[in-house]
């Protein structure tokens, strides 16, 4: 396997690093703007020739917009990479399974640290995305808006995008029509889950027009107690208002999670220490571990870290490990396709090497 993909992308994405508001609960913030070129069919209806033409036009526009866009944009044509390399982009939250399924005419344009990216010919012709650590939706929106304005200028105004005076920007999925904006925050909610209060948080979010679900969107499973909070509609709303509402909702859920963590310690001290201690033992000594078990136990170890029960791993390292242990990213790290058993062994090696640095605090033994 070519090492090209890994050599062009930073091993540690910007969202994994320290910083950002509400960082004990909010892992990252993402803003995504969907746009489509007028006079071209949506990607699922376009021919291979049309997809290639759309990609060419968008890449030309991005190059022309370079003075306004983030520096050092990398162009990754999906047909240039192996299957495991393309799948690893999903592990890194840079692409989607739908985007990599048919590589012809598709591309990812991204900064090496993943803070800004453009999906070409996914569900829509163009999807601008900004991802930052912690709760920084306002900054992520500014980043995407700047590039969106530059593209609009290059394409000679909104008339070059699929736009309707009544409905706003038109998108392949009707729920994205209007601003074309999806704002989301990734939240680590182990205490709410352990106390059985996560469904209450889901209902609270739903009543306010938001959705709390798995990290890869609709229908996805929740792994490692990480949930994605996002808006459900964009029609008739202002972009800045949507981002602000998601920020306020994320803060409110973060308060719930912190209160739940305190109650775990006060009301279930032995059970909580048992869960964290067992997670530590598995990650510290396991020689083979599945992705599901690794994700779950790493989440519990992170809970112990946030409760002040241990030192040795930072929030950044927890974020990094949550990606590095994934099946296809492991394959890219080792430059080959891996069998299920090979992944289990290499994942165990990876986690042991880092968890061996953890030092349990005296308070954990109380």
C-alpha positions, 0 to 999 in steps of 0.5 A: 500500500502506498504511504501517500495518504498518511504522509499528506495528512497530519496524524493528529487532526486539529479537533483532537488537540487541546483547547476549545470551550467545554472541552471536558464534554464537547470533543469537537464542533463541526459546521457543514455547508451544502451547495450544488451547481445549477444546470447539473444533476445532483450527484446520485443522478449525474453520469460519470462524465458529469461528475468529472466535469463538476469536480473540475469546476469546483477544483478550479473555483477552489484554486481561484479562491485560494487567497480567501481559503485556508492555506495548503489545501490538499486535493485527494482524488478518491480513485488514486487511493486504495480501498483501505485508504479511502475507508480510513478517511471515514475513520478520521471524520473526513469523508462518509461511506456514501462518498467513498463507495463510488470513487470516480469523480469524487474528491476530498479537498482538505487541510493536512490537519483536517480543520477545513475540508470540501467533499466534492460529489458526495450527496451534494456537489459541494460540502464545505466543512470546518471542524475545531476542538471543543465548542467553537461553532462560531469560528467554524461557521466563519471559516466556511462562510469565507470560502462560500462567499469566495466560491459564489463570487467565482461562480458569479453569484447565487445564480450559479448555485441551485437557489430558489428565492422561496426555499433558499439553497437547494440540496439533494436532501430536502431537510438541508434546503434553505441555508444548507447548514448543518451545525453539530457538536460531538459530546462525550456523555458516559455519566448520562448513559450509565445513569439511564438519563440519556433518553431524557436528554434526547427528548429535551433536544428533540423538543427544541428542534435538535437531534442527539444521535450516533457520530456518523449521523442518521441511523448510526450506532452510538459508540464509546458514549459519544453523541452528535448533537445537530440541527434537524432543519435549516429552512427559514433560519439564519446560519448564525442563529442555528450555530448559536442555538446548537452552542447553547444546547450543547452547553446545557447538555454539558451541564447535565453530564457534569451533574451526572458525573458528580452523582455517579461519584456520590451515589454509586462510588463503588460501581463507578470505580469498578467500571473504571478500574476494569476498563483500566485493567483491560486496556493495560493488559489485553493482548487482543481487543475488538474495536467495540470493546476498545471504544467502550473501555477507552470511554470509561477510562476517559471518564476516570480521567475527567473525574480526576482519578488518574494522570498520564493521558491527556484529552488529546491522547484520548481523542487520538486513540479513539481514531487510531484504534479504528479498523481501517486507520489501523490498516493505514498506520501499518500500510496494509490490509489487516485481518480481523485477528491482526487488528485485534492484536495490533489494537491491543499493542497500541492501547497497552503502550499508552495506557501503561503510562497511566498513574492512578491517583490515591483518591481512586482507592478511597 
